[in-house]
């Protein structure tokens, strides 16, 4: 049968490239109603209606040079384009409305790709790295570096676990999205394209995400496994020259390939044979299957495009039939860049309240059990993965990055602050502000909420307030500034602006502008005659200004002068967050080395208290460049050497170094800090010598991972060690928040869930560290790590791991640790259960006449009751076979971590299998009877005695007490030292008889 040829129409003229081949792109939208085309020789992008292919519906002309890459978000609402002009632009689709320049490169861009949810855009080209861009806020989430040549093709795994990339030298790299690590590197598996920009060697994942298809070296297509990156199969047919592009049908049953021989072949993947082909006059460089039909759009290197109709014969299954419907299964329940939560849902409030899909309320205990069960399944999967990787363990250390040290030691202080004599005091500054210069636009404030900008002219300025999320923030009209404001602060309720003093006539002014008010003329201002404002701050219901007179002036939102405090020294800066106000002052003159001596104070404005005060640490020879609060309310500082510190209650109150710019930035970069969250630092990267971002274009916010500056370990697992100490610190912060929330009488279920998740994530990290220790022959370190595991499932996973690695001595130690933990846990549960029941009995004895209680009948009563308890335990041990302690797995194993959610089941601990029944029963008798006698002797303090019993018998291993309140919680596997001597039972009876 004669094959009907495909008619091609000219979409882009190839005039700019002197008739040479260009790389062109063609895309369908998800509804098959529009086709988008572009060419590297044309700066425009054409959008066609699929029914009217002769004339474009729109031409987008925003690039200055040829468009080399196109990508449509999966929901077809966002179009991304990359160009030789080194910019990546975003448009609304299909309207084509320009949104913004989402990022810039230093060299031409070659390829773009959206992830499954559209929240992440990968961009790469002739530059060194692959940028992962968060499309929600246009921030760079991560830069992946590993290729030795230009990257020409990118593809996200449909399961959102991996990113595959291909460079001009034919090297394919598998990247793990969660960590940013290179999982597999396949060198020379694809043809070398050299410098020909019209060839992309496009790689593509199968729709089910199981295989990665790559153009091969033998004019074929090679399939690689998603997890192992091993070659699975290949397709080889009638291509006489290398394949340059390939595309899967929506259901993954067919594959279209185009080659340098100007042929396009259609393959039946299951049969591994081609079923149709087309010969074209020019090479087809890009193809796209129609999402809802049996068609294939193609475009050649001269900018001509067309649609191949009825690609698959009617006798065969349609390419859109049985399309895989994938559920994202990545990250073991951890969301990456909030991929699963971008779309607002009306049922979100129901899920937050613990309700299932049918709207029925799920009890908190069931919710916790279900959550624990899911986590245990994930742990099993990770343990199996560790076993697989450990059995074929290979050292995959990333090459060390050669970094040049800056001549000034990385100092990024403003020139006005650099000391001429080596000991100049630091000048005051406003966080988030840039120097005001006439004729240029400057930031008076830039924070996580929005920005306040000013443009100075002759005698006045124009001030604008913008919010990053325009749907949340109010629309604030611009204002004309006749005061010359140089500093400002912004929050959800309003803005405060201030200017320094200019001569005797122009006094320093403080102005507050609320965004909404029930009263007219709610804006107010204050003027200062003999002082000037140096820093301002905003909080919930208050406005603060630190002045040159070393005064801290606090006003209400309505303008009432509420407090005036004297500061200990000249002010440096100030920052506010809700009820908290942080002020930094000079405590003394700088040291001869120009080390600034600074002091910080944190005020609680609503309570009128000062909870924190102390010295502010800085890197040697540096200045303070930013101070503020994290999204969780933790105080943080950043100095000119690039060191970020966060204040913590650990060890009585200390500053923890959580980020070092020298570890991540390039020699020609400076980081301008905007804010931080629990895990990320938000900053704007400025190119040297600029210390501040330019306001002319919208700054690109970068997200950098927080990590401790750890020493180089002999283990070779730096990333795991950083994750371990970071998650450990974060867990302590959550536990402190739980304590504060409970003390305030508020619901802390969300914090409790967060703590549970963090505990599970910490266990997963520890398991991976244990595997690294075993492979590195660090068995003592592995033993220390297993004691830090919180879940029984995790400990058993560690035992399984070392057993598979053939380390019997280590497995024996791990088993001993598990048995010891279970024994201690069982003892505590029995004592706690018995103590609770006795507390009720002792309360009822308050109504009994004390004269009727004698030591003799007390002794008989206690001995009788404990004999019953002993008989119960003894009969239980007889009914069950004697074997090592192996209680059934239960989520209650984590009860000591979070006592609020740990519902200890009364009586269940008596049914545990006991290896040492007699000894344990004796200890229980001694503990119970001693406590009973003591509580009845002191009936007037029955409640206090009960608390003492609880504390001594079943204390929370993570409770804070004494001087250890700020160190890491006590290890739940540690041996208890509070078990009493067995002889205490007989000593008590002997004393009672003596009294009688």
Residue pairs with C-beta under 8 A, 6 or more apart in sequence:
3 276
3 277
3 278
5 278
6 278
6 280
6 298
6 306
6 307
6 308
7 306
8 280
8 298
8 300
8 304
8 305
8 306
9 53
9 54
9 304
9 305
9 306
10 303
10 304
11 24
11 37
11 39
11 46
11 56
11 299
11 303
11 304
11 305
12 22
12 24
12 37
12 38
12 39
12 41
12 42
12 44
12 46
12 303
13 41
13 42
13 303
14 20
14 22
14 39
14 41
14 42
14 302
14 303
15 41
16 41
16 42
16 66
17 40
17 41
17 66
20 198
21 196
21 198
21 282
21 283
21 285
21 301
21 302
22 39
22 40
22 41
22 42
22 66
22 197
22 198
22 301
22 302
22 303
23 39
23 40
23 68
23 197
23 198
23 199
23 200
23 285
23 286
23 301
24 37
24 38
24 39
24 40
24 285
24 286
24 299
24 300
24 301
24 303
24 305
25 36
25 37
25 38
25 39
25 67
25 69
25 70
25 286
25 299
26 35
26 36
26 37
26 286
26 287
26 288
26 297
26 298
26 299
26 305
27 35
27 36
27 37
27 70
27 71
27 72
27 288
27 297
28 34
28 35
28 50
28 288
28 289
28 290
28 291
28 297
29 35
29 36
29 72
29 76
29 93
29 94
29 291
30 72
30 74
30 75
30 76
30 291
31 76
31 291
31 292
32 50
32 290
32 291
32 292
32 293
33 49
33 50
33 94
34 47
34 48
34 49
34 50
34 57
34 93
34 94
35 47
35 48
35 50
35 53
35 297
35 305
35 307
36 45
36 46
36 47
36 48
36 70
36 72
36 79
37 45
37 46
37 48
37 299
37 303
37 305
38 44
38 45
38 46
38 67
38 68
38 69
38 70
38 81
39 66
39 67
39 303
40 66
40 67
40 68
40 84
40 197
40 198
41 66
41 303
42 66
42 67
42 303
43 61
43 63
43 64
43 65
43 66
43 67
43 83
43 85
44 59
44 60
44 61
44 63
44 67
45 59
45 60
45 61
45 63
45 67
45 70
45 79
45 81
45 96
46 56
46 58
46 59
46 60
47 56
47 57
47 58
47 59
47 60
47 94
47 96
48 55
48 56
48 57
49 57
50 307
53 306
53 307
57 94
58 94
58 96
60 81
60 91
60 96
60 98
62 81
62 89
62 91
62 98
63 81
63 83
63 85
63 87
63 89
64 83
64 85
65 83
65 84
65 85
66 83
66 84
67 81
67 82
67 83
68 82
68 83
68 84
68 108
68 109
68 110
68 111
68 125
68 197
69 80
69 81
69 82
69 83
69 109
69 110
69 111
69 112
69 123
69 125
70 79
70 80
70 81
70 82
70 112
71 79
71 80
71 81
71 112
71 113
71 114
71 121
72 78
72 79
72 80
72 93
72 114
73 79
73 80
73 93
73 114
73 118
73 135
74 114
74 116
74 117
74 118
75 118
76 93
76 94
77 92
77 93
77 118
78 90
78 91
78 92
78 93
78 99
78 114
78 118
78 135
79 90
79 91
79 92
79 93
79 96
80 88
80 89
80 90
80 91
80 102
80 112
80 114
80 121
80 123
81 88
81 89
81 91
81 112
82 88
82 109
82 110
82 111
82 112
82 123
82 125
83 89
83 108
83 109
84 108
84 109
85 108
86 104
86 105
86 106
86 107
86 108
86 109
87 101
87 103
87 104
87 105
87 109
88 101
88 102
88 103
88 104
88 105
88 109
88 112
88 121
88 123
88 133
89 98
89 99
89 100
89 101
89 102
90 98
90 99
90 100
90 102
90 135
90 138
91 97
91 98
91 99
92 99
100 138
100 698
101 697
101 698
102 121
102 133
102 135
102 138
102 700
103 123
103 131
103 133
103 138
103 140
103 700
104 700
105 123
105 125
105 126
105 127
105 131
106 127
107 125
107 126
107 127
107 150
108 125
108 126
108 197
109 123
109 124
109 125
109 126
110 124
110 125
110 126
110 150
110 151
110 152
110 153
110 197
110 200
111 123
111 124
111 125
111 151
111 152
111 153
111 154
111 200
112 121
112 122
112 123
112 154
113 121
113 122
113 154
113 155
113 156
113 163
114 120
114 121
114 122
114 135
114 156
115 121
115 122
115 156
115 160
115 177
115 339
116 156
116 158
116 159
116 160
116 326
116 328
116 339
117 160
117 339
117 340
117 342
118 135
118 342
119 134
119 135
119 136
119 337
119 338
119 339
119 342
120 132
120 133
120 134
120 135
120 141
120 156
120 177
120 337
120 339
121 132
121 133
121 135
122 130
122 131
122 132
122 133
122 154
122 156
122 163
123 130
123 131
123 133
123 154
124 130
124 131
124 151
124 154
124 165
125 150
125 151
126 150
128 145
128 147
129 143
129 144
129 145
130 143
130 144
130 145
130 147
130 151
130 154
130 163
130 165
130 175
131 140
131 142
131 143
132 140
132 141
132 142
132 143
132 144
132 163
132 177
133 139
133 140
133 141
134 140
134 141
134 337
134 703
136 338
136 342
137 468
137 701
138 698
138 700
138 701
139 682
139 700
139 701
139 702
139 703
140 700
140 702
140 703
141 337
141 703
142 180
142 703
144 163
144 165
144 175
144 180
144 182
146 173
146 175
146 182
146 185
146 398
147 165
147 167
147 171
147 173
148 167
148 169
148 171
149 167
149 168
149 169
149 171
150 167
150 168
151 165
151 166
151 167
152 166
152 167
152 168
152 193
152 199
152 200
152 201
153 165
153 166
153 200
153 201
153 202
153 203
154 163
154 164
154 165
154 166
155 163
155 164
155 165
155 203
155 204
155 205
155 212
156 162
156 163
156 164
156 205
157 163
157 164
157 205
157 209
157 226
158 205
158 207
158 208
158 209
158 324
158 326
159 209
159 226
159 326
159 328
159 329
159 330
160 177
160 328
160 330
160 331
160 336
160 339
161 176
161 177
161 178
161 226
161 329
161 330
161 331
162 174
162 175
162 176
162 177
162 183
162 226
163 174
163 175
163 177
164 172
164 173
164 174
164 175
164 203
164 205
164 212
165 172
165 173
165 175
166 172
166 190
166 201
166 202
166 203
166 214
168 192
168 193
168 194
168 195
169 187
169 188
169 192
170 187
170 188
170 189
170 190
170 191
170 192
170 193
170 201
170 217
171 185
171 186
171 187
171 188
171 189
171 190
172 185
172 186
172 189
172 190
172 203
172 212
172 214
172 224
173 182
173 184
173 185
173 186
174 182
174 183
174 184
174 185
174 212
174 229
175 181
175 182
175 183
176 182
176 183
177 330
177 336
178 330
178 331
178 334
178 336
179 719
181 398
181 719
182 396
182 398
183 229
184 228
184 229
186 224
186 229
188 217
189 214
189 216
189 217
189 222
189 224
190 201
190 203
190 214
190 215
190 216
190 217
191 201
191 215
191 217
191 242
193 199
193 200
193 201
198 283
198 285
198 301
199 244
199 260
199 285
200 244
200 245
200 285
200 286
201 214
201 215
201 243
201 244
201 245
202 215
202 244
202 245
202 246
202 247
202 286
203 212
203 213
203 214
203 215
203 246
204 212
204 213
204 246
204 247
204 248
205 211
205 212
205 213
205 226
205 248
206 212
206 213
206 248
206 252
207 248
207 249
207 250
207 251
207 252
207 323
207 324
208 252
208 324
208 326
209 226
209 326
210 225
210 226
211 223
211 224
211 225
211 226
211 232
212 223
212 224
212 225
212 226
212 229
213 221
213 222
213 223
213 246
213 248
213 255
214 221
214 222
214 223
214 224
215 221
215 222
215 242
215 243
215 244
215 245
215 246
215 257
216 222
216 234
216 236
216 243
217 242
218 234
218 236
219 236
219 239
219 240
219 241
219 242
219 243
219 259
220 234
220 235
220 236
220 237
220 239
220 243
221 234
221 235
221 236
221 243
221 246
221 255
221 257
221 267
222 231
222 233
222 234
223 231
223 232
223 233
223 234
223 235
224 230
224 231
224 232
225 231
225 232
233 272
235 255
235 257
235 267
235 269
235 272
237 265
237 267
237 273
237 274
238 263
238 265
238 274
238 277
239 257
239 259
239 261
239 263
239 265
240 259
240 261
241 259
241 260
241 261
242 259
242 260
243 257
243 258
243 259
243 260
244 258
244 259
244 260
244 283
244 285
245 257
245 258
245 284
245 285
245 286
245 287
246 255
246 256
246 257
246 258
246 287
247 255
247 256
247 287
247 288
247 289
247 296
248 254
248 255
248 289
249 255
249 256
249 289
249 312
249 319
249 320
250 289
250 291
250 319
250 320
250 323
251 317
251 318
251 319
251 320
251 321
251 322
251 323
251 324
252 269
252 324
253 268
253 269
253 270
253 317
253 319
253 322
254 266
254 267
254 268
254 269
254 275
254 311
254 312
254 319
255 266
255 267
255 269
256 264
256 265
256 266
256 267
256 287
256 289
256 296
256 311
257 264
257 265
257 267
258 264
258 283
258 284
258 285
258 287
258 298
259 265
259 283
260 283
262 279
262 280
262 281
262 282
262 283
262 284
263 277
263 278
263 279
263 280
264 277
264 278
264 280
264 284
264 287
264 296
264 298
264 308
265 274
265 276
265 277
266 274
266 275
266 276
266 277
266 296
266 311
266 312
267 273
267 274
267 275
268 274
268 275
268 316
275 312
275 313
275 316
276 311
276 312
276 313
278 308
280 298
280 300
281 300
282 300
282 301
282 302
282 304
283 300
283 301
284 298
284 299
284 300
285 299
285 300
285 301
286 298
286 299
287 296
287 297
287 298
287 299
288 296
288 297
289 295
289 296
289 297
289 319
290 296
290 297
290 307
290 320
291 320
292 320
293 320
294 309
294 310
294 311
294 312
294 318
294 319
294 320
295 307
295 308
295 309
295 310
295 311
296 307
296 308
296 311
297 305
297 306
297 307
297 308
298 305
298 306
298 307
298 308
299 305
299 306
311 319
312 318
312 319
328 339
328 340
330 336
332 378
332 381
332 382
332 764
333 374
333 375
333 378
333 757
334 761
335 341
350 359
352 750
353 361
354 361
354 362
354 363
354 364
354 367
355 361
355 362
356 362
362 370
364 749
364 901
365 901
365 903
368 756
368 891
368 901
369 891
371 753
371 756
372 756
372 891
372 894
373 891
375 760
375 791
376 791
376 793
376 889
376 891
378 760
378 764
379 760
379 763
379 764
379 767
379 791
379 793
379 794
379 797
380 793
380 797
382 764
382 767
382 768
382 797
383 767
383 797
383 800
383 801
386 767
386 768
386 771
386 801
387 800
387 801
387 804
389 771
390 771
390 774
390 775
390 801
390 804
390 805
391 804
391 805
393 775
395 716
397 716
403 662
403 666
403 667
404 667
405 667
406 667
409 621
409 641
410 640
410 641
410 642
410 661
410 662
411 621
411 622
411 640
411 641
412 625
412 640
412 641
412 642
412 670
412 671
412 691
413 622
413 623
413 625
413 640
413 691
414 429
414 435
414 691
416 427
417 424
417 426
417 427
417 623
418 424
419 590
419 594
422 592
422 593
422 594
423 589
423 590
423 591
423 592
423 594
424 590
424 594
425 570
425 586
425 589
425 590
425 596
426 572
426 586
426 590
426 596
426 598
426 623
426 624
428 534
428 535
428 546
428 570
428 571
428 572
428 573
429 535
429 572
429 573
429 625
430 444
430 445
430 486
430 487
430 488
430 489
430 535
430 536
430 573
431 447
431 573
431 575
431 626
431 627
431 628
432 443
432 445
432 446
432 447
432 626
432 674
433 442
433 443
433 444
433 445
433 446
433 486
433 487
433 488
434 442
434 443
434 446
434 692
434 693
434 695
435 442
435 692
436 442
436 444
436 454
436 456
436 486
437 456
438 456
438 457
439 456
439 457
440 455
440 456
440 695
441 453
441 454
441 455
441 695
441 696
442 453
442 454
442 455
442 456
442 695
443 451
443 452
443 453
443 692
443 693
443 695
444 452
444 453
444 454
444 463
444 485
444 486
444 487
444 488
444 497
445 451
445 452
445 487
445 488
445 489
445 490
445 495
446 452
446 674
446 693
446 699
447 490
447 628
447 674
447 675
448 468
448 631
448 674
448 675
448 682
449 467
449 468
449 473
449 490
449 491
449 492
450 465
450 466
450 467
450 468
450 473
450 490
451 465
451 466
451 468
451 490
452 463
452 464
452 465
452 488
452 490
452 495
452 497
453 463
453 464
453 466
453 695
454 461
454 462
454 463
454 464
454 481
454 485
455 461
455 462
456 484
459 482
460 480
460 481
460 482
461 480
461 481
461 484
461 485
462 478
462 479
462 480
462 481
463 478
463 479
463 480
463 481
463 485
463 497
464 478
465 476
465 478
465 490
465 495
467 473
467 474
473 492
474 515
474 516
476 495
476 513
476 515
479 513
481 497
483 497
483 499
483 506
483 509
483 511
484 499
484 502
484 506
485 497
485 498
485 499
485 511
486 498
486 499
486 500
487 497
487 498
487 499
487 533
487 535
487 536
488 495
488 496
488 497
488 498
488 536
489 495
489 496
489 536
489 537
489 538
489 576
490 538
491 538
491 539
491 576
492 515
493 514
493 515
493 516
493 538
493 540
493 557
494 512
494 513
494 514
494 515
494 538
494 557
495 512
495 513
495 515
495 538
496 510
496 511
496 512
496 513
496 536
496 537
496 538
496 543
496 545
497 510
497 511
497 513
497 536
498 508
498 509
498 510
498 511
498 533
498 536
498 545
499 508
499 509
499 533
500 508
500 532
500 533
500 534
501 507
501 508
501 528
501 531
501 532
507 527
507 528
507 529
507 532
508 527
508 528
508 531
508 532
508 533
508 547
509 525
509 526
509 527
509 528
509 533
510 525
510 526
510 527
510 528
510 533
510 536
510 543
510 545
511 523
511 524
511 525
511 526
512 523
512 524
512 525
512 543
512 555
512 557
512 559
513 523
514 522
514 523
514 557
522 558
524 558
524 559
526 545
526 553
526 555
526 559
526 561
528 547
530 549
531 547
531 548
531 549
531 551
532 547
532 548
533 545
533 546
533 547
534 546
534 547
534 548
534 571
535 545
535 546
535 571
535 572
535 573
535 574
535 583
536 543
536 544
536 545
536 546
536 574
537 543
537 544
537 545
537 574
537 575
537 576
537 581
537 582
538 544
538 576
539 576
539 577
539 578
539 579
539 580
539 581
539 605
540 578
540 579
540 606
541 556
541 557
541 605
541 606
542 554
542 555
542 556
542 557
542 562
542 576
542 581
542 605
543 554
543 555
543 556
543 557
544 552
544 553
544 554
544 555
544 574
544 576
544 581
544 583
544 605
545 552
545 553
545 555
546 552
546 553
546 567
546 571
546 574
546 583
547 553
547 571
548 570
548 571
550 566
550 567
550 568
550 569
550 570
550 571
550 585
551 564
551 565
551 566
551 567
552 563
552 564
552 565
552 566
552 567
552 571
552 583
553 561
553 563
553 564
554 561
554 562
554 563
554 564
554 565
554 581
554 605
555 561
555 562
556 562
563 608
567 583
567 585
567 601
568 585
568 587
568 599
568 601
569 585
569 586
569 587
569 588
569 599
570 585
570 586
571 583
571 584
571 585
572 584
572 585
572 586
572 598
572 624
573 583
573 584
573 624
573 627
574 581
574 582
574 583
574 584
575 581
575 582
575 627
575 628
575 629
576 582
576 629
577 628
577 629
577 633
578 633
579 604
579 605
579 606
579 607
580 602
580 603
580 604
580 605
580 629
580 633
580 635
581 602
581 603
581 605
582 600
582 601
582 602
582 603
582 627
582 628
582 629
582 635
583 600
583 601
583 603
584 598
584 599
584 600
584 616
584 624
584 627
585 598
585 599
585 600
585 601
586 596
586 597
586 598
586 599
587 597
587 598
587 599
587 615
588 597
589 597
590 596
590 597
591 597
593 620
593 621
594 621
595 618
595 620
595 621
595 622
596 618
596 622
596 623
596 624
597 615
598 615
598 616
598 618
598 624
599 613
599 614
599 615
599 616
600 612
600 613
600 614
600 615
600 616
600 627
600 635
600 637
601 610
601 612
601 613
602 610
602 611
602 612
602 613
602 635
603 609
603 610
604 610
604 611
612 635
612 647
612 653
614 653
616 624
616 637
616 655
617 645
617 655
618 624
618 637
618 639
618 641
618 643
619 639
619 640
619 641
619 642
619 643
620 641
621 641
622 639
622 640
622 641
622 643
623 639
623 640
624 637
624 638
624 639
624 640
625 638
625 639
625 640
625 673
626 637
626 638
626 673
627 635
627 636
627 637
627 638
628 635
628 636
628 673
628 675
628 676
629 635
629 636
630 636
630 646
630 675
630 676
630 677
630 678
631 675
631 676
631 677
631 678
632 677
632 678
632 733
632 737
634 646
634 647
634 648
634 733
635 646
635 647
636 644
636 645
636 646
636 647
636 658
636 676
637 644
637 645
637 655
638 644
638 645
638 673
641 661
641 662
642 660
642 661
642 662
642 665
642 671
643 657
643 659
643 660
643 661
644 657
644 658
644 659
644 660
644 661
644 673
644 676
644 681
644 706
645 655
645 656
645 657
645 658
646 655
646 656
646 658
646 676
647 653
647 654
647 655
647 656
648 654
648 655
648 656
648 729
648 732
648 733
648 966
649 736
649 965
649 966
650 656
650 729
650 732
650 966
650 967
650 968
651 966
651 967
652 966
653 966
656 708
656 729
657 708
657 709
658 706
658 707
658 708
658 726
659 681
659 704
659 706
659 707
660 709
661 671
663 707
663 709
664 704
665 671
665 685
667 688
668 687
668 688
669 685
669 686
669 687
669 688
670 685
670 686
670 687
670 688
670 690
670 691
671 683
671 684
671 685
671 686
671 704
672 683
672 684
672 685
672 686
672 691
672 692
672 693
673 681
673 682
673 683
674 682
674 683
674 684
674 701
675 682
676 682
676 706
678 730
678 733
679 705
679 706
679 726
679 730
680 703
680 704
680 705
680 706
681 703
681 704
681 705
681 706
682 701
682 702
682 703
683 701
683 702
683 704
684 693
684 699
684 700
684 701
684 702
685 700
685 702
686 692
686 693
693 699
706 726
707 722
707 726
708 722
708 725
708 726
710 718
710 721
710 722
710 725
712 718
713 721
714 776
714 778
715 721
715 769
715 772
715 773
715 776
715 778
715 781
716 772
716 776
717 768
717 769
717 772
720 765
720 768
720 769
720 772
721 769
723 765
724 762
724 765
724 766
724 769
727 758
727 761
727 762
727 765
728 762
728 968
730 758
731 755
731 758
731 759
731 762
732 968
732 969
734 751
734 754
734 755
734 758
735 755
735 958
735 969
737 748
737 751
738 748
738 751
738 752
738 755
738 898
738 900
739 960
741 747
741 748
741 751
742 748
742 900
748 900
752 898
752 900
752 901
755 897
755 898
756 894
756 897
756 898
756 901
759 790
759 791
759 894
759 897
759 898
760 791
762 788
762 790
763 789
763 790
763 791
763 794
764 794
766 785
766 786
766 788
766 789
766 794
767 789
767 794
767 797
767 798
767 801
769 785
770 782
770 785
770 786
770 798
770 801
770 802
771 801
772 778
773 779
773 781
773 782
773 785
774 782
774 801
774 802
774 805
774 807
774 810
775 805
779 807
779 809
779 810
782 802
782 810
783 810
783 813
783 814
783 817
786 795
786 798
786 814
786 817
786 973
787 817
787 971
787 973
787 974
788 971
788 973
789 795
789 798
789 973
790 893
790 894
790 897
790 972
791 893
791 894
792 818
792 821
792 822
792 889
792 890
792 893
793 889
793 893
795 814
795 817
795 818
795 821
796 818
796 889
798 814
799 811
799 814
799 815
799 818
802 810
802 811
802 814
803 811
817 973
819 884
819 885
819 915
820 973
820 975
821 972
821 973
822 885
822 887
822 912
823 885
823 916
823 920
824 975
824 976
825 893
825 895
825 896
826 887
826 909
826 912
826 914
826 920
827 920
827 923
827 924
827 976
827 979
828 953
828 954
828 955
828 976
829 904
829 908
829 909
829 954
830 909
830 910
830 924
831 924
831 927
831 928
831 949
831 953
831 954
832 904
832 950
832 953
832 954
833 904
833 906
833 907
833 909
834 869
834 924
834 928
835 928
835 931
835 946
835 949
835 950
835 953
835 954
836 906
837 906
838 928
838 931
838 932
838 935
838 949
839 942
839 946
839 949
842 932
842 935
842 936
842 939
842 942
842 945
842 946
843 942
845 853
845 936
845 939
845 942
846 939
846 942
850 939
853 936
854 996
855 992
855 993
855 995
855 996
856 992
856 993
856 996
858 933
858 936
858 992
859 989
859 992
859 993
862 929
862 932
862 933
863 929
863 989
866 925
866 928
866 929
869 921
869 924
869 925
869 928
870 921
870 925
872 910
873 910
873 914
873 917
873 920
873 921
873 924
874 917
874 921
876 910
876 911
876 914
876 917
877 914
877 917
880 913
882 915
883 913
883 915
884 915
885 912
885 913
885 914
885 915
886 913
887 912
887 913
892 902
892 903
892 904
892 905
894 902
895 902
895 904
896 902
896 956
896 957
896 958
896 972
897 957
897 958
897 972
899 956
914 920
922 982
922 985
923 979
923 980
923 982
925 985
926 980
926 981
926 982
926 983
926 984
926 985
927 953
927 979
927 980
929 985
929 988
930 980
930 984
930 985
930 988
931 945
931 949
931 952
931 953
933 988
933 992
934 945
935 942
935 945
935 946
935 949
938 944
938 945
952 978
955 978
957 969
957 970
957 971
957 972
957 974
958 969
958 970
958 972
959 969
960 966
960 969
964 970
